[in-house]
């Protein structure tokens, strides 16, 4: 993100320009969806979450990212305020929660007796965590210092809590646990932004840790680098690249995944290739696919034979989605969409993961997945139990979601000014900011600095939460 409580207001005229150009009728805020509080209950008792946003996405065609960024050359991007039109109506804390969209892969890892199959499932989960970013060119709102987000999904078997623990540098900490006490998933993310003239690169620093409690195993990794291209002219598009190393600290096994850069002719676009090796560096299997589509694995000998044949001009087979293939290779077949893949299929490979289909109206909803659409839903009675710092209560995000762009822009400026004033007041009184649900510590598996969950959030004692909205 680009927003900051250090911004001097130099770029705030862009926000006013947005408000003048939009001129949206606030009374039409629910024109494409139901009210937030009306969550349906199915006959089997499981809650049915909303399938669309209250208002469609506002077109960015009249706005240029470059018109803002050309003033920012040589400046740190984390201190630049961007107009709200470039946002999507989610906080970065909610964006982090999208890691949990493919939680069935964690459940699968928990159920496997073979450590190799557990690592395969964890590798697929790590790749799936970035899949929701595909075609998501809107930036999430920067969380305010002290902002939180919670999500409990009994149907999916987890609960999740996150907090913005630092504003400069911006650090988001999160913690999730299985409702059956079978896993713990936690970490902290510190996105480092770089502006290269034609593209913006976000390096997501911070360690991600997954603990499988039944197997007494812990896995750690970091996410690949994300890059947004064509910020000056052309259609914005996303690329993920870099090496991701997943380490099993109990067995010594390691999975090395290479998110390949696009290359000059786009041949490697979205491709992921890697392998799993044991503690003696013996390759156990090869993993390949695309982070935008699917992930497969095969044994190293088969993979090398296929690659040699491919170089000699042998016949290549493209995967054709088949219900029989999916059912034979994956227990979660019912959750797998029928999507035409472009991945070169190696005969005998096992399907590890396939991306979920998006809602048919996704392009009018910031290219959200079905899971993302539900994240800012404010269900009936929820306000009474949420922490007052929860993202769902942010007026700028709520107004943007409802289509009230002019109000959202003004609320965004008000919240940023309130945050600046609070920071100055603390500096005047020489008071240090105190985080509420996380504390600084050391990751027990990597030995590196990390933010650890302090516990107690779900006791719901919110009496000392800060007033940030």
C-alpha positions as CSV (number, residue, x, y, z in Angstrom):
1,X,0.0,0.0,0.0
2,X,1.0,3.7,-0.3
3,X,-1.1,5.5,2.3
4,X,0.7,7.0,5.3
5,X,0.2,9.1,8.4
6,X,3.4,10.8,7.4
7,X,1.9,12.2,4.2
8,X,2.0,16.0,4.2
9,X,-1.2,16.4,2.3
10,X,0.7,17.3,-0.9
11,X,-1.2,14.7,-2.9
12,X,-4.6,15.2,-1.2
13,X,-5.9,17.2,-4.1
14,X,-6.1,14.0,-6.0
15,X,-8.6,12.6,-3.5
16,X,-10.8,15.8,-3.9
17,X,-10.6,15.4,-7.7
18,X,-11.9,11.8,-7.3
19,X,-14.8,13.0,-5.1
20,X,-15.8,15.6,-7.7
21,X,-15.7,13.2,-10.6
22,X,-17.6,10.4,-9.0
23,X,-20.8,12.2,-7.9
24,X,-22.5,8.9,-6.9
25,X,-25.9,8.8,-5.3
26,X,-25.6,7.3,-1.8
27,X,-29.1,6.1,-1.9
28,X,-28.1,3.6,-4.6
29,X,-25.5,2.0,-2.4
30,X,-27.2,-1.4,-2.3
31,X,-28.2,-1.6,-5.9
32,X,-26.5,-4.9,-6.7
33,X,-26.6,-6.9,-3.5
34,X,-28.4,-7.6,-0.2
35,X,-27.9,-5.7,3.0
36,X,-24.8,-6.6,4.9
37,X,-26.7,-7.8,8.0
38,X,-28.9,-10.3,6.2
39,X,-26.9,-13.5,6.2
40,X,-29.0,-16.4,5.1
41,X,-29.2,-19.7,7.0
42,X,-29.5,-22.9,4.9
43,X,-31.7,-25.8,5.9
44,X,-28.7,-27.7,7.2
45,X,-27.9,-24.9,9.6
46,X,-24.8,-23.7,7.8
47,X,-24.6,-19.9,7.2
48,X,-24.7,-18.9,3.5
49,X,-22.4,-16.0,3.0
50,X,-23.1,-13.2,0.5
51,X,-22.2,-13.8,-3.1
52,X,-21.9,-10.2,-4.3
53,X,-20.9,-6.7,-3.0
54,X,-23.5,-4.1,-2.3
55,X,-22.3,-1.9,-5.2
56,X,-20.2,-2.6,-8.3
57,X,-16.6,-1.5,-8.8
58,X,-16.0,2.1,-10.0
59,X,-14.2,2.3,-13.3
60,X,-10.5,3.5,-13.1
61,X,-10.4,4.3,-16.8
62,X,-10.4,8.1,-16.1
63,X,-7.5,7.9,-13.7
64,X,-3.8,7.3,-14.1
65,X,-1.5,5.7,-11.5
66,X,1.3,7.5,-13.3
67,X,-0.3,10.9,-12.7
68,X,0.3,10.3,-9.0
69,X,3.6,8.4,-9.1
70,X,5.4,10.8,-11.4
71,X,5.5,13.2,-8.4
72,X,6.9,10.4,-6.3
73,X,10.2,9.5,-8.0
74,X,12.9,9.3,-5.4
75,X,10.4,9.2,-2.5
76,X,9.6,6.2,-0.3
77,X,6.3,4.8,-1.5
78,X,5.0,3.9,1.9
79,X,4.8,7.7,2.6
80,X,2.6,8.5,-0.4
81,X,-1.2,8.9,-0.3
82,X,-3.0,7.4,-3.3
83,X,-6.5,8.4,-4.3
84,X,-9.2,6.0,-3.1
85,X,-10.2,5.0,-6.7
86,X,-7.1,2.8,-6.9
87,X,-8.2,0.9,-3.8
88,X,-10.3,-2.2,-3.3
89,X,-12.8,-2.2,-0.4
90,X,-10.7,-4.5,1.9
91,X,-8.0,-3.8,4.4
92,X,-4.6,-5.4,4.0
93,X,-5.5,-7.4,7.2
94,X,-8.5,-8.9,5.3
95,X,-6.3,-9.6,2.3
96,X,-4.0,-11.6,4.6
97,X,-7.0,-13.6,5.7
98,X,-7.3,-14.9,2.1
99,X,-4.5,-17.3,2.9
100,X,-7.3,-19.4,4.5
101,X,-9.4,-19.7,1.3
102,X,-7.8,-23.1,0.6
103,X,-7.7,-24.4,4.1
104,X,-8.7,-27.8,3.0
105,X,-5.0,-28.2,2.1
106,X,-4.0,-27.8,5.7
107,X,-6.7,-30.3,6.7
108,X,-5.3,-32.6,4.1
109,X,-1.8,-32.2,5.5
110,X,-3.1,-33.0,9.0
111,X,-4.7,-36.2,7.8
112,X,-1.7,-37.6,6.0
113,X,0.5,-40.3,7.6
114,X,3.4,-39.9,5.1
115,X,5.6,-36.8,5.7
116,X,6.2,-36.5,1.9
117,X,2.4,-36.2,1.3
118,X,2.2,-33.6,4.2
119,X,4.9,-31.5,2.6
120,X,3.1,-31.7,-0.8
121,X,-0.1,-30.4,0.8
122,X,1.8,-27.6,2.6
123,X,3.5,-26.6,-0.7
124,X,0.2,-26.5,-2.4
125,X,-1.2,-24.3,0.4
126,X,1.8,-21.9,0.1
127,X,1.1,-21.5,-3.6
128,X,-2.7,-21.2,-3.2
129,X,-2.1,-18.3,-0.7
130,X,-1.0,-16.0,-3.5
131,X,-3.5,-17.3,-6.1
132,X,-6.3,-14.9,-5.0
133,X,-4.1,-12.0,-6.2
134,X,-4.5,-13.0,-9.8
135,X,-6.0,-10.0,-11.7
136,X,-6.4,-8.1,-8.4
137,X,-4.8,-4.7,-9.4
138,X,-6.6,-2.7,-6.8
139,X,-4.6,-2.0,-3.6
140,X,-6.0,-2.9,-0.2
141,X,-6.4,-0.1,2.3
142,X,-3.4,0.3,4.6
143,X,-4.4,-0.7,8.1
144,X,-4.4,1.9,10.7
145,X,-2.1,1.4,13.7
146,X,-4.0,-0.9,16.1
147,X,-6.6,-2.0,13.5
148,X,-7.7,-5.6,13.8
149,X,-9.6,-8.2,11.9
150,X,-11.2,-11.4,13.1
151,X,-12.8,-14.2,11.2
152,X,-14.4,-17.4,12.5
153,X,-15.6,-19.9,10.0
154,X,-17.1,-23.0,11.7
155,X,-17.9,-24.5,8.3
156,X,-14.2,-24.4,7.4
157,X,-13.0,-25.2,10.9
158,X,-10.8,-22.2,11.8
159,X,-10.7,-18.9,13.5
160,X,-8.3,-16.0,12.6
161,X,-7.1,-12.8,14.2
162,X,-4.8,-10.1,12.9
163,X,-3.5,-6.7,14.1
164,X,-1.5,-3.9,12.6
165,X,1.3,-3.8,15.1
166,X,3.5,-1.1,13.4
167,X,2.9,1.7,11.0
168,X,6.4,2.7,10.1
169,X,7.5,0.2,9.0
170,X,4.1,-1.2,8.2
171,X,3.9,-4.6,9.9
172,X,0.8,-6.9,10.0
173,X,0.7,-9.8,12.4
174,X,-1.8,-12.7,12.3
175,X,-2.7,-15.9,14.1
176,X,-5.1,-18.7,13.1
177,X,-6.0,-22.0,14.7
178,X,-8.1,-25.0,13.8
179,X,-11.3,-25.3,15.8
180,X,-10.4,-29.0,16.2
181,X,-7.0,-28.0,17.7
182,X,-5.2,-29.7,14.8
183,X,-3.1,-26.8,13.5
184,X,-1.7,-23.3,14.2
185,X,-0.9,-20.9,11.5
186,X,0.8,-17.6,12.3
187,X,3.2,-14.9,11.0
188,X,4.0,-11.3,10.3
189,X,4.3,-9.5,7.0
190,X,6.3,-6.4,6.3
191,X,5.8,-5.4,2.6
192,X,8.8,-3.5,1.1
193,X,7.8,-1.4,-1.9
194,X,10.0,-0.3,-4.8
195,X,9.0,1.8,-7.7
196,X,10.9,1.0,-10.9
197,X,9.3,3.6,-13.2
198,X,7.1,1.2,-15.2
199,X,6.3,-1.2,-12.4
200,X,5.9,-1.4,-8.6
201,X,7.5,-4.3,-6.7
202,X,6.3,-5.5,-3.3
203,X,8.6,-7.8,-1.4
204,X,6.6,-9.4,1.4
205,X,9.2,-9.7,4.1
206,X,8.3,-11.7,7.2
207,X,8.1,-15.3,8.2
208,X,5.0,-17.6,7.8
209,X,4.7,-20.6,10.2
210,X,2.4,-23.6,10.0
211,X,2.3,-26.0,12.9
212,X,0.7,-29.4,12.5
213,X,0.0,-30.3,16.1
214,X,-0.9,-34.0,15.7
215,X,2.4,-34.6,13.9
216,X,4.4,-32.3,16.0
217,X,5.7,-30.6,12.9
218,X,6.4,-27.0,12.0
219,X,6.9,-25.5,8.5
220,X,8.2,-22.0,7.7
221,X,8.5,-20.0,4.5
222,X,8.2,-16.5,3.0
223,X,6.0,-15.5,0.1
224,X,7.3,-14.6,-3.4
225,X,7.8,-11.0,-4.7
226,X,4.7,-9.5,-6.3
227,X,5.1,-7.0,-9.1
228,X,2.4,-4.7,-10.7
229,X,3.3,-3.9,-14.4
230,X,2.2,-1.1,-16.7
231,X,1.7,1.6,-14.1
232,X,2.4,4.3,-16.7
233,X,0.4,3.1,-19.7
234,X,-1.4,-0.1,-20.7
235,X,-3.4,-2.6,-18.7
236,X,-2.2,-3.3,-15.2
237,X,-1.1,-7.0,-14.6
238,X,0.4,-8.9,-11.8
239,X,3.5,-11.1,-11.7
240,X,4.9,-13.3,-8.8
241,X,8.5,-14.3,-8.9
242,X,11.3,-15.4,-6.6
243,X,12.3,-18.6,-4.7
244,X,10.1,-19.9,-1.8
245,X,11.7,-22.4,0.5
246,X,9.4,-24.4,2.8
247,X,11.3,-26.1,5.6
248,X,10.0,-28.9,7.8
249,X,11.9,-28.2,11.0
250,X,11.0,-31.7,12.4
251,X,12.2,-33.9,9.6
252,X,14.7,-31.7,7.8
253,X,12.7,-32.0,4.5
254,X,12.6,-28.9,2.3
255,X,10.5,-27.8,-0.6
256,X,12.1,-25.3,-3.0
257,X,9.6,-23.5,-5.3
258,X,10.8,-21.2,-8.1
259,X,8.1,-18.7,-9.1
260,X,9.5,-17.9,-12.5
261,X,9.6,-14.3,-13.9
262,X,7.7,-13.7,-17.1
263,X,10.7,-13.4,-19.4
264,X,11.1,-11.5,-22.6
265,X,8.4,-13.4,-24.6
266,X,6.2,-14.4,-21.7
267,X,6.9,-18.1,-22.0
268,X,7.4,-18.5,-18.2
269,X,4.5,-16.4,-17.2
270,X,2.9,-17.5,-13.9
271,X,4.9,-20.8,-13.9
272,X,6.0,-22.5,-10.7
273,X,8.6,-25.3,-10.6
274,X,10.4,-26.9,-7.8
275,X,11.1,-30.1,-5.8
276,X,10.9,-31.6,-2.4
277,X,14.2,-33.0,-0.9
278,X,15.0,-34.9,2.3
279,X,17.5,-33.8,4.9
280,X,20.2,-35.6,2.8
281,X,19.3,-33.4,-0.2
282,X,17.8,-36.4,-2.1
283,X,15.0,-35.3,-4.4
284,X,11.8,-37.0,-3.5
285,X,9.4,-35.4,-6.0
286,X,9.1,-32.6,-8.5
287,X,6.3,-30.0,-8.4
288,X,5.2,-28.0,-11.4
289,X,2.3,-25.8,-12.5
290,X,1.1,-22.2,-12.5
291,X,0.1,-20.2,-9.4
292,X,-2.9,-18.9,-11.4
293,X,-4.2,-22.4,-12.3
294,X,-3.1,-25.6,-10.7
295,X,-0.2,-27.5,-9.2
296,X,1.0,-31.1,-9.9
297,X,3.7,-33.4,-8.7
298,X,5.6,-36.4,-10.1
299,X,8.7,-38.4,-9.4
300,X,12.0,-36.9,-10.4
301,X,12.9,-39.7,-13.0
302,X,9.6,-39.2,-14.9
303,X,10.1,-35.5,-14.9
304,X,13.6,-35.6,-16.2
305,X,12.6,-38.1,-18.9
306,X,9.8,-35.9,-20.0
307,X,12.0,-32.8,-20.1
308,X,14.6,-34.6,-22.2
309,X,11.9,-35.8,-24.6
310,X,10.5,-32.3,-24.8
311,X,13.9,-30.8,-25.8
312,X,14.1,-33.4,-28.5
313,X,10.8,-32.2,-29.9
314,X,8.7,-35.0,-28.5
315,X,4.9,-34.8,-28.4
316,X,3.6,-32.6,-25.7
317,X,0.3,-33.3,-24.0
318,X,-1.8,-30.5,-22.5
319,X,-4.0,-31.4,-19.6
320,X,-7.7,-31.6,-20.4
321,X,-9.7,-31.2,-17.2
322,X,-11.5,-34.5,-16.5
323,X,-13.7,-35.4,-13.6
324,X,-12.2,-38.8,-13.6
325,X,-8.6,-37.4,-13.3
326,X,-9.6,-35.0,-10.6
327,X,-11.5,-37.5,-8.5
328,X,-8.7,-40.1,-8.8
329,X,-6.0,-37.6,-7.8
330,X,-7.7,-35.5,-5.1
331,X,-10.1,-36.1,-2.3
332,X,-11.4,-32.5,-2.6
333,X,-12.8,-33.2,-6.1
334,X,-16.1,-31.6,-5.4
335,X,-14.4,-28.3,-4.6
336,X,-12.4,-28.3,-7.8
337,X,-13.7,-26.3,-10.8
338,X,-13.7,-27.4,-14.4
339,X,-11.1,-25.0,-15.7
340,X,-9.2,-25.3,-18.9
341,X,-5.5,-25.4,-17.9
342,X,-2.5,-24.3,-20.0
343,X,0.0,-26.3,-17.9
344,X,1.9,-29.0,-19.8
345,X,0.7,-32.2,-18.2
346,X,3.2,-35.0,-17.5
347,X,1.5,-38.4,-17.6
348,X,1.3,-40.0,-14.2
349,X,1.4,-36.7,-12.2
350,X,-0.8,-36.2,-9.1
351,X,-3.0,-33.1,-8.8
352,X,-2.1,-31.2,-5.6
353,X,-4.3,-28.1,-6.0
354,X,-6.5,-26.3,-8.5
355,X,-7.7,-22.7,-8.3
356,X,-11.3,-22.1,-7.4
357,X,-13.7,-20.6,-9.9
358,X,-14.5,-17.0,-9.3
359,X,-18.1,-15.6,-9.2
360,X,-19.5,-14.8,-12.7
361,X,-19.7,-11.1,-11.8
362,X,-16.2,-11.0,-10.3
363,X,-14.9,-8.4,-12.8
364,X,-17.5,-6.0,-11.4
365,X,-16.3,-6.8,-7.9
366,X,-12.6,-6.0,-8.0
367,X,-11.9,-9.6,-9.3
368,X,-12.7,-10.9,-5.8
369,X,-13.0,-14.6,-5.2
370,X,-16.2,-15.9,-3.5
371,X,-14.2,-16.1,-0.2
372,X,-13.0,-12.5,-0.6
373,X,-16.5,-11.2,-1.2
374,X,-17.6,-12.4,2.2
375,X,-14.7,-10.9,4.2
376,X,-16.2,-7.5,4.8
377,X,-19.7,-8.7,5.4
378,X,-21.2,-7.2,8.5
379,X,-23.7,-9.8,9.8
380,X,-26.6,-9.0,12.0
381,X,-25.6,-8.7,15.6
382,X,-21.9,-8.8,14.8
383,X,-21.2,-5.1,15.8
384,X,-22.1,-6.0,19.4
385,X,-19.3,-8.6,19.7
386,X,-16.6,-7.3,17.4
387,X,-13.6,-5.4,18.7
388,X,-14.1,-1.6,18.0
389,X,-10.9,-1.8,16.0
390,X,-12.2,-4.4,13.5
391,X,-11.8,-3.6,9.8
392,X,-15.5,-4.1,9.2
393,X,-16.2,-1.0,11.2
394,X,-13.9,1.3,9.1
395,X,-16.2,4.0,7.6
396,X,-14.0,4.6,4.5
397,X,-13.9,0.9,3.5
398,X,-17.6,0.5,4.3
399,X,-18.6,3.5,2.2
400,X,-16.4,2.4,-0.7
401,X,-18.0,-1.0,-0.6
402,X,-21.5,0.6,-0.7
403,X,-20.5,2.8,-3.7
404,X,-20.3,6.1,-1.7
405,X,-16.9,7.0,-3.1
406,X,-17.0,10.7,-2.3
407,X,-17.8,10.0,1.4
408,X,-15.2,7.2,1.5
409,X,-12.5,9.6,0.2
410,X,-13.4,12.1,2.9
411,X,-13.5,9.5,5.6
412,X,-10.1,8.1,4.5
413,X,-8.5,11.6,4.9
414,X,-10.2,12.0,8.3
415,X,-8.9,8.7,9.6
416,X,-5.4,9.5,8.3
417,X,-5.4,12.9,10.0
418,X,-6.7,11.4,13.2
419,X,-3.8,8.9,13.1
420,X,-1.3,11.6,12.5
421,X,-2.7,13.7,15.4
422,X,-2.6,10.7,17.8
423,X,1.0,10.0,16.8
424,X,2.0,13.6,17.5
425,X,0.2,13.5,20.9
426,X,2.2,10.3,21.8
427,X,5.4,11.9,20.8
428,X,4.6,15.0,22.8
429,X,3.9,12.9,25.9
430,X,6.8,10.5,25.2
431,X,4.4,7.6,25.2
432,X,5.2,4.4,23.3
433,X,2.5,2.7,21.3
434,X,1.4,-0.6,23.0
435,X,0.2,-3.4,20.8
436,X,-2.9,-5.2,22.1
437,X,-2.9,-8.8,20.8
438,X,0.6,-9.5,19.6
439,X,4.1,-8.9,21.1
440,X,7.6,-8.9,19.6
441,X,9.6,-12.0,20.1
442,X,11.6,-14.7,18.3
443,X,10.3,-17.3,16.0
444,X,11.0,-20.6,17.8
445,X,11.9,-22.4,14.6
446,X,13.9,-19.9,12.6
447,X,15.4,-17.9,15.5
448,X,14.5,-14.7,13.6
449,X,12.6,-11.7,15.0
450,X,8.8,-12.2,14.7
451,X,5.5,-11.0,16.2
452,X,3.8,-13.6,18.3
453,X,0.2,-13.9,19.4
454,X,-0.3,-12.9,23.1
455,X,-3.7,-14.7,23.4
456,X,-6.9,-13.6,24.9
457,X,-8.6,-12.0,21.9
458,X,-11.5,-14.4,21.9
459,X,-12.2,-13.7,25.6
460,X,-13.7,-10.5,24.1
461,X,-12.4,-8.1,26.7
462,X,-12.1,-5.0,24.5
463,X,-12.2,-2.4,27.2
464,X,-8.7,-1.0,26.5
465,X,-8.8,-1.0,22.7
466,X,-7.7,2.3,21.1
467,X,-10.2,4.7,19.4
468,X,-8.9,4.7,15.9
469,X,-12.1,5.3,13.8
